[in-house]
């Protein structure tokens, strides 16, 4: 691997490789934020559905008493 690295031209080692690493890191960070955002979105939607269901149950119980 060291021979391959040293055989690359200096412009590839100093410019191309760092740019590729930055692009890869950006894509990984975007993927992680996307997954976390999707999970949070699902969690919020689930909490809203549970809250609405709880409100419906409470209203039905109150209506059944009267």
C-alpha positions in Angstrom: 0.0 0.0 0.0 2.9 2.4 0.8 4.3 1.7 -2.7 1.0 2.5 -4.3 0.7 5.8 -2.3 4.2 6.9 -3.2 3.7 6.0 -6.8 0.8 8.5 -7.1 1.6 11.9 -8.4 1.9 14.6 -5.8 -1.2 16.5 -7.1 -3.3 13.3 -6.6 -2.0 12.9 -3.1 -2.4 16.5 -2.1 -5.6 17.5 -3.9 -7.7 14.6 -5.3 -7.5 12.2 -2.3 -8.4 14.9 0.3 -11.4 16.0 -1.9 -12.6 12.5 -2.2 -12.3 12.0 1.6 -14.2 15.2 2.2 -17.0 14.1 -0.2 -17.2 10.7 1.4 -17.3 12.2 4.9 -20.0 14.6 3.9 -22.1 11.8 2.5 -21.7 9.7 5.6 -22.7 12.7 7.8 -25.7 13.4 5.6 -26.7 9.8 5.8 -26.5 9.8 9.6 -28.5 13.0 9.9 -31.1 11.6 7.5 -31.5 8.4 9.5 -31.8 10.3 12.8 -34.2 12.8 11.2 -36.4 10.0 9.9 -36.4 8.2 13.2 -37.4 11.4 15.0 -40.1 12.1 12.5 -41.6 8.6 13.0 -41.4 9.1 16.8 -43.2 12.4 16.7 -45.9 11.0 14.4 -46.3 8.1 16.8 -46.7 10.4 19.8 -49.3 12.4 17.9 -51.3 9.3 17.1 -51.1 8.1 20.7 -52.2 11.5 22.0 -55.1 11.6 19.6 -56.1 8.0 20.6 -55.9 8.9 24.3 -58.1 11.9 23.7 -60.6 9.8 21.8 -60.7 7.2 24.6 -61.2 9.9 27.3 -64.0 11.5 25.3 -65.7 8.2 24.6 -65.6 7.3 28.4 -67.1 10.7 29.3 -69.8 10.2 26.7 -70.6 6.7 27.9 -71.1 8.1 31.5 -73.7 10.6 30.3 
